[in-house]
Amino acid sequence: MKSKIHNLSITPSLIGECMAELRDIELQKSRLLFRKNLERLGQMMAFELSKSLNYVNKSVQTPLGVAECQVLKDQPIVATILRAGLPMHAGFLDFFDKADNCFASAYRKHNKDGSFSIELGYHAHPSLQDRTLILIDPMLATGKSMVEVYKLLTRTEKPCQVHVVSAVASQEGLDYISRTMPEAEIWVASIDQRLDSHFYIIPGLGDAGDLAFGEKEQG
């Protein structure tokens, strides 16, 4: 069993225009614009993802009568890996405005031999049991951060649906998620084919966290 992958770049849409601005090295000089584009991308991807969720009919009283509408059966939990995912998280909340929220921190700790491990830190979330979990990280490089955060969040509770959302994913990262999280549906705005020797996506767009919030020091 492998994850179902939704490559949103296959069908031309405004997602492609947003990705062009996110990748542009000149436009990246504006942190405000970069954050805003990640937020807009989150909104568009939230709408696409919403089509796969479960809905129920609801009778709504209007000033002139009763209308039958379709509404979400259950509210999802929108989860983000800190810090790069925050702008996309905000975009998702613009559409899933009644959702619960989850946050977890993770970063790469590079070793002298060129390898790296994933360091996990702060995390906070409501009960995930039998809920729909939407897990956001703009860059899906090796996929290891996503998998380790997912393992951390689901040690004692199991969601009924899992959706992984990224702006840019490498093929290697997609393959890894598909093998280790086969229950997840993956939503990605663009797929790049390779990683460099430091495990960064090529051509990618750079470090999304640094571009959105400024360079940081690991400690």
Backbone as JSON, one array per atom type, in Angstrom:
{
  "sequence": "MKSKIHNLSITPSLIGECMAELRDIELQKSRLLFRKNLERLGQMMAFELSKSLNYVNKSVQTPLGVAECQVLKDQPIVATILRAGLPMHAGFLDFFDKADNCFASAYRKHNKDGSFSIELGYHAHPSLQDRTLILIDPMLATGKSMVEVYKLLTRTEKPCQVHVVSAVASQEGLDYISRTMPEAEIWVASIDQRLDSHFYIIPGLGDAGDLAFGEKEQG",
  "N": [[0.85, -1.2, 0.0], [0.54, 2.22, -0.86], [0.89, 5.78, -0.37], [-1.64, 8.06, -1.53], [-1.04, 10.43, -3.98], [-1.48, 13.82, -4.62], [-0.73, 15.8, -7.1], [-0.7, 19.04, -7.57], [0.26, 20.61, -9.55], [-0.15, 19.52, -11.99], [-2.53, 20.21, -13.3], [-2.97, 23.26, -14.84], [-3.15, 26.26, -12.95], [-3.85, 29.03, -10.71], [-2.18, 28.33, -8.67], [0.25, 27.67, -9.8], [1.2, 30.2, -10.61], [1.54, 31.39, -8.13], [3.55, 29.73, -7.08], [5.63, 30.37, -8.84], [6.28, 32.96, -8.03], [7.08, 32.45, -5.39], [9.42, 31.0, -5.83], [11.11, 32.8, -7.1], [14.13, 34.45, -7.01], [14.55, 37.19, -6.8], [12.08, 38.27, -6.0], [11.95, 37.04, -3.57], [13.32, 38.64, -1.87], [11.69, 40.24, -0.43], [10.38, 39.66, 2.57], [7.8, 39.93, 3.47], [6.23, 39.63, 1.14], [6.94, 37.0, 0.49], [5.96, 35.55, 2.72], [3.26, 36.17, 2.41], [2.67, 34.97, -0.04], [3.06, 32.26, 0.62], [0.96, 32.03, 2.41], [-1.25, 32.53, 0.71], [-0.93, 30.35, -0.98], [-1.46, 28.31, 0.85], [-4.2, 28.81, 1.26], [-5.28, 28.19, -1.28], [-4.55, 25.5, -1.54], [-5.87, 24.44, 0.62], [-8.53, 24.68, -0.22], [-8.54, 22.86, -2.39], [-7.93, 20.47, -1.05], [-10.16, 20.29, 0.57], [-12.14, 19.17, -0.96], [-11.93, 16.48, -0.71], [-12.86, 15.67, 1.72], [-15.33, 14.65, 4.21], [-18.84, 15.24, 4.09], [-22.01, 16.49, 5.32], [-25.57, 16.91, 5.02], [-27.26, 19.96, 5.75], [-29.92, 21.78, 7.08], [-30.67, 25.09, 6.52], [-31.91, 28.07, 7.78], [-33.11, 30.69, 5.92], [-33.84, 34.22, 5.2], [-36.11, 33.88, 3.64], [-36.91, 31.28, 3.55], [-36.07, 27.77, 3.75], [-32.89, 26.41, 3.17], [-31.08, 23.74, 1.76], [-27.93, 22.7, 2.6], [-24.49, 21.67, 2.19], [-22.22, 20.73, 4.62], [-19.12, 20.45, 6.46], [-18.61, 17.27, 7.87], [-17.07, 16.72, 10.14], [-14.79, 18.75, 11.98], [-11.42, 19.39, 10.99], [-8.05, 18.79, 12.28], [-5.57, 21.09, 12.07], [-2.25, 20.89, 11.55], [1.09, 21.98, 12.09], [4.54, 22.05, 11.24], [6.91, 23.72, 12.99], [9.26, 26.27, 12.05], [8.64, 27.16, 9.6], [6.21, 26.45, 8.47], [4.22, 28.17, 9.33], [3.05, 30.44, 7.83], [1.61, 29.09, 5.75], [-0.07, 27.58, 7.35], [-1.68, 29.62, 8.41], [-3.03, 30.34, 6.07], [-4.53, 27.99, 5.62], [-6.2, 28.1, 7.85], [-7.79, 30.26, 7.18], [-9.64, 29.1, 5.54], [-10.43, 26.67, 6.78], [-11.8, 27.58, 9.19], [-12.88, 26.86, 11.62], [-11.36, 24.88, 12.6], [-9.41, 22.74, 14.81], [-6.1, 23.14, 16.26], [-2.61, 22.28, 15.87], [0.8, 22.13, 16.82], [4.24, 21.55, 16.19], [7.74, 21.3, 16.78], [10.65, 20.81, 14.8], [13.91, 20.03, 13.66], [16.82, 19.71, 11.54], [19.72, 18.12, 12.66], [22.88, 18.34, 11.83], [25.53, 16.09, 11.15], [29.1, 15.43, 11.44], [29.9, 13.63, 9.5], [28.36, 14.16, 7.34], [25.8, 13.18, 7.41], [22.5, 13.43, 8.94], [20.36, 13.97, 11.78], [16.99, 14.02, 13.08], [15.83, 16.43, 15.22], [13.48, 16.71, 17.7], [11.16, 18.87, 19.35], [9.23, 21.13, 21.09], [5.74, 20.44, 21.29], [2.23, 20.62, 20.81], [-1.14, 19.73, 21.05], [-4.64, 18.94, 20.43], [-6.76, 16.11, 21.27], [-6.11, 13.52, 18.99], [-7.45, 11.3, 18.28], [-9.33, 9.42, 16.05], [-9.75, 11.62, 14.43], [-9.52, 13.95, 11.66], [-6.43, 14.64, 10.39], [-4.42, 17.21, 9.27], [-1.35, 17.78, 8.08], [1.19, 20.07, 7.85], [4.03, 21.18, 6.06], [6.12, 23.31, 4.38], [8.35, 22.5, 2.77], [9.19, 19.43, 1.54], [11.67, 17.51, 1.77], [13.71, 15.18, 2.38], [11.72, 13.93, 3.75], [11.91, 13.01, 6.31], [11.59, 14.64, 8.61], [8.83, 15.11, 8.6], [7.82, 12.49, 8.95], [8.9, 11.79, 11.48], [7.72, 13.7, 13.15], [5.05, 12.99, 12.79], [5.05, 10.41, 13.91], [5.6, 11.12, 16.55], [3.29, 12.59, 17.25], [1.32, 10.67, 17.07], [1.69, 8.62, 18.86], [0.05, 7.58, 20.89], [-2.51, 8.04, 20.05], [-4.71, 7.68, 17.27], [-5.38, 9.16, 14.24], [-8.26, 9.28, 12.0], [-8.1, 9.99, 9.37], [-5.39, 11.13, 7.37], [-3.62, 13.83, 6.08], [-1.0, 15.08, 4.21], [0.68, 18.05, 3.56], [2.5, 20.03, 1.29], [4.47, 22.66, -0.17], [6.64, 22.38, -1.98], [8.01, 19.34, -3.01], [10.47, 16.78, -2.99], [11.12, 14.03, -5.2], [12.26, 11.89, -3.9], [11.57, 12.39, -1.23], [8.77, 12.16, -1.39], [8.55, 9.45, -2.07], [9.55, 8.3, 0.25], [7.71, 9.13, 2.25], [5.45, 7.92, 1.2], [6.09, 5.22, 1.54], [6.42, 4.96, 4.34], [4.26, 6.2, 5.55], [1.73, 5.09, 4.57], [-0.97, 5.4, 4.88], [-1.54, 8.03, 4.52], [-2.74, 10.82, 2.58], [-1.16, 12.74, 0.13], [-0.56, 16.1, -0.59], [0.68, 18.3, -2.88], [2.2, 21.19, -4.26], [4.19, 21.37, -6.15], [6.56, 19.18, -7.67], [9.89, 18.38, -7.38], [12.78, 16.84, -8.8], [15.22, 16.04, -7.53], [17.65, 15.91, -4.79], [20.32, 17.86, -3.35], [23.79, 17.41, -2.27], [23.6, 18.16, 0.34], [21.09, 17.55, 1.06], [19.08, 19.3, 0.24], [16.31, 20.52, -1.65], [16.41, 20.54, -5.18], [15.37, 22.26, -8.07], [14.06, 23.68, -6.05], [13.33, 26.2, -3.58], [14.86, 27.41, -1.75], [15.52, 28.05, 1.77], [12.62, 27.91, 3.41], [11.82, 28.76, 5.96], [13.84, 30.61, 6.72], [13.54, 32.49, 4.66], [11.01, 33.46, 5.18], [11.12, 34.39, 7.82], [13.68, 35.21, 8.54], [17.22, 34.55, 8.95], [18.42, 31.91, 11.07], [20.05, 30.62, 13.99], [21.12, 27.39, 14.86], [20.56, 25.77, 17.91]],
  "CA": [[0.0, 0.0, 0.0], [1.28, 3.47, -0.92], [0.09, 6.99, -0.22], [-2.19, 8.71, -2.71], [-0.36, 11.71, -4.16], [-2.19, 14.82, -5.42], [0.21, 16.78, -7.63], [-1.57, 20.12, -8.02], [0.87, 21.31, -10.69], [-0.52, 18.84, -13.24], [-3.55, 21.05, -13.92], [-2.59, 24.68, -14.71], [-4.04, 27.08, -12.13], [-3.14, 30.12, -10.05], [-1.15, 27.76, -7.81], [1.5, 27.8, -10.54], [1.65, 31.59, -10.53], [2.01, 31.6, -6.75], [4.83, 29.03, -6.95], [6.63, 31.13, -9.59], [6.72, 34.08, -7.18], [7.8, 31.9, -4.24], [10.74, 30.53, -6.25], [11.86, 33.89, -7.72], [15.15, 34.93, -6.07], [14.4, 38.64, -6.63], [10.88, 38.51, -5.19], [12.2, 36.51, -2.23], [13.96, 39.67, -1.04], [10.63, 40.77, 0.42], [9.83, 38.64, 3.46], [6.35, 40.11, 3.52], [5.65, 39.0, -0.05], [7.15, 35.56, 0.59], [4.97, 35.02, 3.67], [1.92, 36.32, 1.84], [2.49, 33.95, -1.06], [2.85, 30.98, 1.31], [-0.4, 32.07, 2.96], [-2.16, 32.36, -0.43], [-0.82, 28.96, -1.41], [-2.21, 27.54, 1.84], [-5.63, 28.97, 0.99], [-5.65, 27.45, -2.49], [-4.41, 24.07, -1.29], [-6.96, 24.08, 1.54], [-9.74, 24.5, -1.02], [-8.41, 21.61, -3.13], [-8.02, 19.36, -0.09], [-11.52, 20.23, 1.14], [-13.0, 18.37, -1.84], [-11.77, 15.06, -0.38], [-13.36, 15.42, 3.07], [-16.7, 14.14, 4.34], [-19.83, 16.28, 4.3], [-23.38, 16.11, 5.65], [-26.56, 17.92, 4.68], [-27.73, 20.79, 6.86], [-31.0, 22.7, 6.74], [-30.31, 26.44, 6.98], [-33.02, 29.03, 7.67], [-32.81, 31.97, 5.27], [-34.96, 35.14, 5.42], [-37.27, 33.56, 2.81], [-37.23, 29.86, 3.56], [-35.04, 26.84, 4.24], [-32.0, 25.92, 2.13], [-30.3, 22.55, 2.09], [-26.52, 22.97, 2.33], [-23.53, 20.65, 2.59], [-21.2, 21.25, 5.54], [-18.19, 19.43, 6.92], [-19.12, 16.35, 8.89], [-16.26, 16.95, 11.33], [-13.72, 19.73, 11.78], [-10.1, 18.76, 11.03], [-6.97, 19.38, 13.06], [-4.53, 21.62, 11.19], [-0.99, 20.76, 12.28], [2.2, 22.6, 11.37], [5.9, 21.91, 11.75], [7.48, 25.05, 13.18], [8.52, 27.51, 11.98], [8.4, 27.49, 8.2], [4.84, 26.17, 8.07], [3.24, 29.09, 9.92], [2.22, 31.18, 6.86], [0.66, 28.18, 5.11], [-1.04, 27.27, 8.39], [-2.62, 30.75, 8.45], [-3.87, 30.22, 4.9], [-5.48, 26.9, 5.86], [-7.21, 28.53, 8.82], [-8.73, 31.15, 6.52], [-10.69, 28.28, 4.96], [-10.9, 25.8, 7.86], [-11.77, 28.57, 10.28], [-13.35, 26.26, 12.87], [-10.48, 23.73, 12.88], [-8.47, 22.74, 15.93], [-4.74, 23.38, 15.81], [-1.52, 21.49, 16.44], [2.11, 22.66, 16.44], [5.38, 20.74, 16.62], [9.01, 21.81, 16.26], [11.61, 19.8, 14.37], [14.97, 20.56, 12.81], [17.91, 18.8, 11.23], [21.0, 18.25, 13.35], [23.85, 17.78, 10.89], [26.69, 15.42, 11.73], [30.34, 15.69, 10.73], [30.05, 12.72, 8.37], [27.44, 14.56, 6.28], [24.44, 12.71, 7.69], [21.79, 14.28, 9.9], [19.26, 13.37, 12.54], [15.88, 14.95, 13.31], [15.64, 16.81, 16.62], [12.11, 17.12, 17.99], [11.06, 19.68, 20.56], [7.89, 21.52, 21.55], [4.56, 20.05, 20.55], [0.97, 20.81, 21.53], [-2.25, 19.35, 20.17], [-5.81, 18.31, 21.06], [-6.83, 14.67, 20.99], [-6.11, 13.18, 17.56], [-8.14, 10.02, 18.09], [-10.43, 9.39, 15.1], [-9.91, 12.94, 13.81], [-8.81, 14.2, 10.4], [-5.2, 15.39, 10.66], [-3.77, 17.85, 8.13], [0.01, 18.06, 8.57], [1.76, 21.01, 6.89], [5.42, 21.61, 6.05], [6.28, 23.79, 3.0], [9.38, 21.79, 2.02], [9.28, 18.0, 1.82], [12.94, 17.13, 1.14], [13.86, 13.74, 2.59], [10.49, 13.43, 4.36], [12.16, 12.47, 7.64], [10.98, 15.49, 9.63], [7.39, 14.85, 8.58], [7.56, 11.17, 9.52], [9.2, 11.79, 12.91], [6.66, 14.47, 13.83], [3.84, 12.17, 12.76], [5.22, 9.36, 14.92], [5.49, 11.76, 17.86], [1.92, 12.99, 17.52], [0.38, 9.54, 17.03], [2.18, 7.53, 19.71], [-1.03, 6.99, 21.69], [-3.8, 8.31, 19.44], [-4.66, 7.47, 15.83], [-6.4, 9.86, 13.45], [-8.97, 8.45, 11.04], [-7.61, 10.42, 8.07], [-4.15, 11.91, 7.45], [-3.27, 14.54, 4.86], [0.29, 15.76, 4.26], [0.64, 19.19, 2.63], [3.78, 20.72, 1.07], [4.57, 23.5, -1.37], [7.58, 21.72, -2.88], [8.48, 18.05, -2.53], [11.36, 16.01, -3.85], [10.59, 12.69, -5.48], [12.76, 11.01, -2.84], [10.74, 12.61, -0.05], [7.46, 11.57, -1.64], [8.68, 8.0, -1.99], [9.75, 7.93, 1.67], [6.41, 9.29, 2.93], [4.54, 6.91, 0.67], [6.42, 3.93, 2.14], [6.34, 4.95, 5.81], [2.94, 6.69, 5.96], [0.86, 4.73, 3.44], [-2.35, 5.81, 5.15], [-1.67, 9.47, 4.28], [-2.85, 11.41, 1.26], [-0.16, 13.79, 0.02], [-0.95, 17.22, -1.45], [1.89, 19.05, -3.16], [2.03, 22.17, -5.33], [5.21, 21.13, -7.17], [7.48, 18.08, -7.39], [11.23, 18.49, -7.96], [13.26, 15.47, -8.93], [16.42, 15.59, -6.83], [18.24, 16.6, -3.65], [21.76, 18.02, -3.48], [24.57, 16.63, -1.3], [23.2, 18.58, 1.69], [19.69, 17.14, 1.19], [18.16, 20.39, -0.09], [15.6, 20.26, -2.9], [16.88, 21.24, -6.36], [15.77, 23.64, -7.81], [13.49, 24.13, -4.79], [13.15, 27.65, -3.46], [15.67, 27.87, -0.63], [15.03, 27.73, 3.11], [11.36, 28.63, 3.57], [11.79, 29.42, 7.26], [14.71, 31.78, 6.66], [12.97, 33.48, 3.75], [9.81, 34.03, 5.79], [11.31, 34.98, 9.15], [15.06, 35.62, 8.78], [18.14, 33.45, 9.24], [18.46, 31.5, 12.47], [21.17, 29.76, 14.43], [20.68, 26.18, 15.56], [21.12, 25.69, 19.24]],
  "C": [[0.88, 1.25, 0.0], [0.33, 4.65, -0.79], [-0.47, 7.45, -1.57], [-1.59, 10.1, -2.81], [-1.18, 12.6, -5.09], [-1.17, 15.87, -5.85], [-0.58, 17.91, -8.27], [-0.97, 20.92, -9.16], [0.48, 20.69, -12.02], [-1.55, 19.67, -14.01], [-3.17, 22.51, -13.75], [-3.64, 25.46, -13.91], [-3.21, 28.2, -11.51], [-2.11, 29.62, -9.04], [0.21, 27.88, -8.49], [2.05, 29.21, -10.5], [2.21, 31.9, -9.15], [3.38, 30.94, -6.55], [5.93, 29.78, -7.7], [7.16, 32.29, -8.76], [7.5, 33.57, -5.98], [9.21, 31.49, -4.61], [11.66, 31.67, -6.71], [12.83, 34.54, -6.72], [15.04, 36.44, -5.82], [13.19, 38.95, -5.75], [11.05, 38.0, -3.76], [12.85, 37.55, -1.31], [12.95, 40.35, -0.12], [10.07, 39.65, 1.28], [8.32, 38.72, 3.52], [5.69, 39.42, 2.34], [5.79, 37.48, 0.02], [6.13, 34.93, 1.54], [3.57, 35.06, 3.09], [1.66, 35.28, 0.78], [2.32, 32.56, -0.46], [1.43, 30.91, 1.88], [-1.43, 31.85, 1.85], [-2.13, 30.92, -0.94], [-1.58, 28.04, -0.45], [-3.71, 27.62, 1.61], [-6.06, 28.12, -0.2], [-5.57, 25.94, -2.27], [-5.48, 23.58, -0.31], [-8.25, 23.83, 0.77], [-9.69, 23.17, -1.78], [-8.57, 20.41, -2.2], [-9.45, 19.19, 0.43], [-12.45, 19.35, 0.32], [-12.96, 16.89, -1.47], [-12.33, 14.7, 0.99], [-14.82, 14.99, 3.05], [-17.67, 15.26, 4.71], [-21.19, 15.68, 4.66], [-24.31, 17.24, 5.21], [-27.01, 18.67, 5.92], [-28.82, 21.72, 6.35], [-30.69, 24.06, 7.35], [-31.48, 27.38, 6.73], [-32.52, 30.31, 7.02], [-33.95, 32.94, 5.58], [-36.23, 34.75, 4.68], [-37.65, 32.08, 2.81], [-36.11, 29.02, 4.14], [-34.24, 26.32, 3.06], [-31.25, 24.7, 2.64], [-28.85, 22.77, 1.66], [-25.67, 21.77, 2.76], [-22.45, 21.3, 3.45], [-20.31, 20.1, 5.98], [-18.81, 18.56, 8.01], [-18.39, 16.56, 10.2], [-15.19, 17.98, 10.99], [-12.35, 19.04, 11.87], [-9.2, 19.4, 12.08], [-5.89, 19.82, 12.07], [-3.23, 21.68, 11.98], [0.15, 21.31, 11.43], [3.51, 22.32, 12.06], [6.53, 23.29, 11.79], [8.88, 25.11, 12.57], [8.04, 27.84, 10.59], [6.94, 27.34, 7.79], [3.82, 27.2, 8.53], [2.43, 29.88, 8.89], [1.21, 30.28, 6.14], [-0.44, 27.77, 6.08], [-2.11, 28.36, 8.45], [-3.56, 30.69, 7.25], [-4.91, 29.12, 5.05], [-6.57, 27.33, 6.83], [-8.19, 29.54, 8.24], [-9.89, 30.36, 5.93], [-11.28, 27.31, 5.99], [-10.91, 26.61, 9.16], [-12.27, 28.02, 11.62], [-12.46, 25.09, 13.31], [-9.76, 23.89, 14.22], [-7.05, 22.82, 15.37], [-3.73, 22.53, 16.55], [-0.21, 22.08, 15.93], [3.2, 21.74, 16.99], [6.65, 21.32, 16.01], [9.93, 20.65, 15.92], [12.68, 20.48, 13.53], [16.03, 19.49, 12.6], [19.13, 19.13, 12.09], [22.05, 17.55, 12.49], [25.07, 17.22, 11.62], [27.93, 15.65, 10.86], [30.52, 14.8, 9.51], [29.1, 13.04, 7.21], [26.02, 14.08, 6.46], [23.75, 13.7, 8.64], [20.74, 13.46, 10.63], [18.19, 14.45, 12.75], [15.73, 15.17, 14.81], [14.22, 17.33, 16.8], [12.07, 17.9, 19.29], [9.62, 19.88, 20.97], [6.81, 20.91, 20.67], [3.33, 20.22, 21.42], [-0.18, 20.51, 20.58], [-3.43, 18.86, 20.99], [-5.76, 16.81, 20.8], [-6.93, 14.44, 19.49], [-6.95, 11.95, 17.25], [-9.35, 10.17, 17.17], [-10.75, 10.76, 14.49], [-9.22, 12.96, 12.45], [-7.64, 15.12, 10.68], [-4.62, 15.9, 9.35], [-2.42, 18.35, 8.6], [0.76, 18.84, 7.5], [3.25, 21.24, 7.13], [5.72, 22.04, 4.62], [7.26, 22.98, 2.16], [9.45, 20.34, 2.46], [10.52, 17.48, 1.09], [13.16, 15.63, 1.26], [12.58, 13.11, 3.14], [10.68, 12.98, 5.8], [11.56, 13.31, 8.75], [9.48, 15.22, 9.74], [7.07, 13.52, 9.28], [7.81, 11.16, 11.03], [8.17, 12.58, 13.69], [5.38, 13.66, 13.87], [3.9, 11.06, 13.8], [5.05, 9.93, 16.33], [4.04, 12.04, 18.21], [0.97, 11.8, 17.68], [0.86, 8.36, 17.87], [1.04, 6.82, 20.44], [-2.41, 7.18, 21.08], [-3.68, 8.22, 17.92], [-5.76, 8.26, 15.13], [-7.07, 8.91, 12.46], [-8.57, 8.78, 9.61], [-6.36, 11.26, 8.28], [-3.87, 12.52, 6.08], [-1.95, 15.28, 5.09], [0.3, 16.83, 3.18], [2.0, 19.84, 2.53], [3.68, 21.58, -0.18], [5.44, 22.8, -2.41], [8.03, 20.42, -2.24], [9.48, 17.47, -3.51], [10.73, 14.65, -4.11], [11.03, 11.71, -4.41], [11.91, 11.15, -1.58], [9.35, 12.02, -0.2], [7.5, 10.05, -1.52], [8.8, 7.53, -0.55], [8.44, 8.04, 2.44], [5.45, 8.19, 2.49], [4.8, 5.53, 1.28], [6.12, 3.88, 3.62], [5.01, 5.44, 6.35], [1.93, 6.36, 4.87], [-0.59, 5.16, 3.64], [-2.6, 7.27, 4.8], [-1.95, 9.77, 2.81], [-1.91, 12.61, 1.22], [-0.63, 14.83, -0.99], [0.28, 18.1, -1.65], [1.66, 19.97, -4.35], [3.04, 21.99, -6.45], [6.12, 20.0, -6.72], [8.79, 18.32, -8.13], [11.92, 17.14, -7.85], [14.43, 15.09, -8.03], [16.76, 16.46, -5.62], [19.73, 16.78, -3.92], [22.47, 17.24, -2.38], [24.26, 17.0, 0.14], [21.72, 18.29, 1.95], [18.71, 18.3, 1.04], [17.56, 20.13, -1.47], [16.15, 21.15, -4.01], [15.82, 21.13, -7.47], [15.15, 24.25, -6.55], [13.18, 25.61, -4.77], [14.01, 28.23, -2.35], [15.07, 27.43, 0.69], [13.79, 28.56, 3.4], [11.28, 29.37, 4.9], [12.64, 30.68, 7.28], [14.11, 32.87, 5.79], [11.75, 34.17, 4.36], [10.12, 34.85, 7.04], [12.73, 35.45, 9.44], [15.92, 34.43, 9.18], [18.22, 33.18, 10.73], [19.73, 30.74, 12.74], [20.59, 28.57, 15.14], [21.34, 26.15, 16.93], [20.4, 24.66, 20.07]]
}
